[in-house]
Amino acid sequence: MPAEIGFPYSRPLAAEYDVALVDLDGVVYSGTHQVPGAAAALAAARQAGMRLAFVTNNASRSPSAIAEQLRGLGIPAGSADVVTSAQAAATLIASRFPPGSPVLVAGAIGLRLALRERGLRPVSMASDRPVAVAQGYAPDMSYGLLAEAGVAVRDGAFYVATNSDSTLPTPRGPQPGNGSLLQVIITATGKQPVVAGKPETPLHAEAIARTGAKRPLVVGDRLDTDIEGAVRGGADSLLVLTGVSNARDAVLADEGQRPTYLAADLGGLVETQPAIGPSRGRAGAGGADGQAGGSATAFRCGGWEARRSAGSAALELSGDGAWIDGLRALCAAAWSAAQISADMADQAMKALGTPR
């Protein structure tokens, strides 16, 4: 992993990438409410020439229903602008079986519609001899339907999950998601599903195919789904700190979950993103690692400098200015090291105050 974050563009990201593949919950909205400033930022990105696609692991609702919600929040969108894990799952199944093939659906209307769109025939009983089982979250999932799906999987049906998210956000906090429901069939049959949603690549491929993106930018709030999915798909990414993953998570991110850019919110799409690269410098008396001749690598952004001392457990941040610039410098320093502990990150982050 290169010891830097971002690229030195002189224009906003919206002018450098042709399509933003934008996650929804925690990025655009939270429950029924718009994330502050999201509509204005997306409108500005469109004005700068960027096309938008809304890419979600949510397979329970149809693209038209999601688009209607976005319009209600002041964000122009049609069903063609929404890409769901249900569509990715349907594409996976359609690539293996001919049109008209029966598929047992353990999920909601969004999944049934996606399968019909691909020419497949949704069924609800194992006695229909389905060629595949497609499982997605549904708030009213019954034991009877899970049992039918289990029988079909046990009998050899191709098993596909829209996503494996263990929880989903609700006004009452995290609740069991599709990943939790999958465990019923996995435990009963001993078989693992092929997962279509983030961070697996089928949903990313579906979004690219539907938008025709040549230079996409993945935008999300979760390191373990949005950003990891971008890394696996070979796309650049922007982590926004309005949802699940916070500043501390970013500093501690594993190599396969490190974003290309960081921003406080979707306003980062229309801001110039600074590049933060290393500059070698001599350490203080006795060396940065407590030995003569030691050295340290400094990473600067705005008025901040983050320093990872060679051969020691020290990670330091100093300076002032916009906290997001301090976080960018700190991430670059942390990611340049072989291993950063949570205690090291916590100590260094004290200089930032209390960012999200």
N, C-alpha and C positions, 0 to 999 in steps of 0.2 A: 504494500500500500504506500503510495507516495506520501511523503511527509508534508503535505499541504492540503489546503481546502479551497475550492473555488478556482475560477479562471479569471484572468485579468481583462474582462470585457469592459469596454468604455460605454456600452449601452446597457439598458435594463435587460433582464433575462427574457422578458416578453418580446424583445426585439431580436433575440439570439436563437430562440427555439420556436419551431413552427406550431407545435401543439403542446398544451399542458394537459397531462393526464391527472386530473385532480380527484383526490379522495373526497368523501363527503362528510361523514360524521367526525366531528372534531376539527375539521378544516373549513368547511363551508357553513355547516350548521351543527348545533348541539341539541338533540331532541327536535323540538319544533321551533327553536329560535336560531336566528342567524348568528354566526360568530361575528362579533363586532368588526365592521369594516370590510367584510368579505365581499359583499355585492359591489361596493365601490372599487375595490382592488381588481376584481374580475372584469368589471367594465373597463377599467383603465388598461388592463392587459389586452383585452380585445381591441381597444382603440390603438394600441401599439402594434397590432398586426398578429397577435397570437390567437390561434383557435383553441377552444376549450372542449374537453371531453371529461365527463364525470364518471369516474371508475370506482365501483364499489363491490365489496364482498357480500353485500346484502342481496340475497337471492329471493327474499320473500315478496318483494314488490316489483311491479312491472316498470319498465323504463318510462312509460307514460305517466304513471303515478308519481314517480320520483321527479320527473320534469315538472309536473304540476306543482309539487311542493316547492321546487326551486323558483318557479315563476311567482308563487305566493310570497317568497322572500325578496322579490325584486330582482331576480337573476334570470334573464331570458334563457330559456332552454326548451328544446323539443325532445321527443323520445329518442331521436337519432343521436342526441348528444350524450346519452347515458349508456354506459357499458357495465353489465353486471356479471357476477360470477355464475349466475344461472345461464346466461348466454354462452359463457366459456365452457360450462359443463355440457350444454347441448351440442356445441361444436365438437367437443371431444367424442361424444357418443356417435354423432352423425358421421364422423370420420371413419368409424368402424363398422357401421351397420347401414343397410339400405333404407330409403324412405319408407315410411309406414311401419317400421319395426316398433313393437310394443316396449315401452320403458315404464317401469314402476316408479312412481313419484312419491317419495316421502318428503313432502315439502309443501310450499304454498303456491298461490296462483302464478306468481312471477316465474317459477320454475316450469310449471305446466305450459305457460305461454311461450317460453323460450324454446322448449322442446317442439312445440307445434310449429314455431317459426322455422325450425330446421327440418321439418317434414316428418318428425317422429310422432308416435301415437302414445300419449300418456295413459297409463292404466293404474289400478290401485290394488290388484290382487295377484298373488303369485301364481294362481291357477291360469292366468292369462299368458303364462310362459314368457315373461319379459326377457329381452336380450340383455337388458341393463337395469340397474337401480340407480336413480339419481336422488341424492339426499341433500336437502337444504333446510334451513331453519323455518319453522312455522310455529307461531305461538300456541296453536291449538293441536299440536302433534299428539296423536293418540297412540296408546300401546298397541292397539290392533293394527294400525298402519305400520308401526315399527316391526311388529311381528311378521307381517306379510313381506316387508322388505328383507328381513332376516332370512326367511324361508327362500326367497328368490336368490339372495347372495349365496346361501348355503348350497343351492342347486346349480350354481355356476354363473349366475348373471354378472356381467361386468359392473363393478361397484365404483361409482363416481360421487364425490362429495363436492358441493359448490365451494365450501371453504372449511377450514378446521379451526376457526376462532373459538377458543374455549369459553369466552364470555362475550356479551354484547352490552353496550351502554344503555342504560335506562334512567329515567328520573329518580329511581330508587337506588341507583348504583349498578355495578356490574351484575348481570344475571347470566345463567347458563346459556351458552350459544350453541351453534351447530357442532362445534368440536366436542362439546360435552355429550350431545345427543348421538354423535357417531359412536361413542364408546359402547352404547347399547348393542349395536350390531357387531362391532368389532369383538366385543367380549363373547357374544353368543356364537359367532361364526369362526373367529380366529383369522378373519380376512381383513386386510387394510384397503381402504379406498384409494383411488387416484384422485388427488385434490386439484380442482380447477382454479380456485381463488388465490389471492395473494397470501404468502410470498411465492407460491409456485408460478411457473411461467405461462400456463394457458390463458389466464385473464389478461396478462400483459400482451400476449400475442393477439388476443381478440381485440384489444383496444387499438393496437397498431393497425390491424387489418381493417377495422371499421372506420378509422380516421384517416388512414393513408399517411400517417406521420412519417416524416423523413428524419426529423431531429426532435424527438419528444423529450419533455421534461416531466418526470414523475413528481407529483406534489402530494405530500402526506404528513400525518402527525404520528405515525407509528414506525419505529425502527424495525420491528419484527415482522411487519407485513408490507407496508408501502415501500420503505427504503430497501429492505432485503429483496423484495420483488424487483425493484429497479436494478439492483446490483446483479441479480441473476439474469435479468433480461438485457443487460448491457447498456442501460440507459442512465443518463445523469438524473440527479434527484435534488429536491429541495425539501428539507424538513422544516415544518412550521411548528411552533411551540404553543399551539392553542388546544391541543387534545391530550392524547395519552402519554407520549414520550416527553420528558422535560429536559431542562438544561443538563442536569446531572447525568441522565441517561445518555445524552449525546457525548459527553466527555468519556464515558465508560463504554461506548459502543464497540462491539466486536468488529473485526475487519469486514465481515460480510454485511454489516448493517450501517456503514458510514455514509452519510449523505455527501453529495457534491457541494451543496450550499446549505446554509442555515439562515433562517429569518424568524422574527418574532411572530409574524402572521403572513397572510396572503399579500400584504403590501410588498413583500420581498420580490414579487414578480415584476414590479415596476420600479424597483430600485437597482442601482448599479451595485453588483456584488463584488466586494473587494477580494483580491487574491492575497493569501497569506502563505508566504514561503519562508524557509529557514535561512538564517544568516549566522554563520559561525563566528563565535566571539570568545575571547579569553575570559575565564572565570576570575573570581576574586582571589585574594591571597590564599595560597595553599591549593588552589584549583577547586573546581565545582564539585569534584568528588572527594574532596578532603586530601588530595594528593597533589604534589607539585606537578605542574604541567597539565592539570585537568582542563577540560573545556566544556562548554555548554552550547546547546543550540537554542537560539532565540527565535520566536515567531511573533511578528508584530502586526497589529491591525488597529487603525485609528490611533488613539492615545494609549493603547495597551501593549504590553509585552508579556508573553508567556515563555517560561524557560524550563527546559527539561535538562537537569544536570547529568552529565555523563557519569556512569558508574555509581549513581546514588539513587536513593528513593525520593529525591526532591522534585516536586513539580510546583513551580511558583508563578504567580500572576501579579503584575503590578501595573499601575497607570490609572487613567480615568477616561471618561467619555461614555459613549453609548455602550450599555452592557452587552448588547448583542455582538459588538466588535470584540469585547473582552472574551466572550464565549468562543468566538471563532478562533482567536489566537490560542486559547486554552485547548480547544479540541485539536488543533494542528500539533501542538506540543505533545499532548497526550497520545495521539495516534502515531507519533514518530517513535514512541517507546515500545519495547517488547511487551511490557505489562504495566498497567496502572491499577492500583488498588482503589477501592471505594474511599478509604481514609485519605489517600493522596488527593483524590478529586475533591473531596469535601473541604480539605484544608485550603487548596488553591482557590476554590470557588468562593471563599469568604470575602475575597476582594470584590466580587461582583455584587455583593449585597444579597438580595432575595429575588433573582429573576425567576420567571415561570419554569 
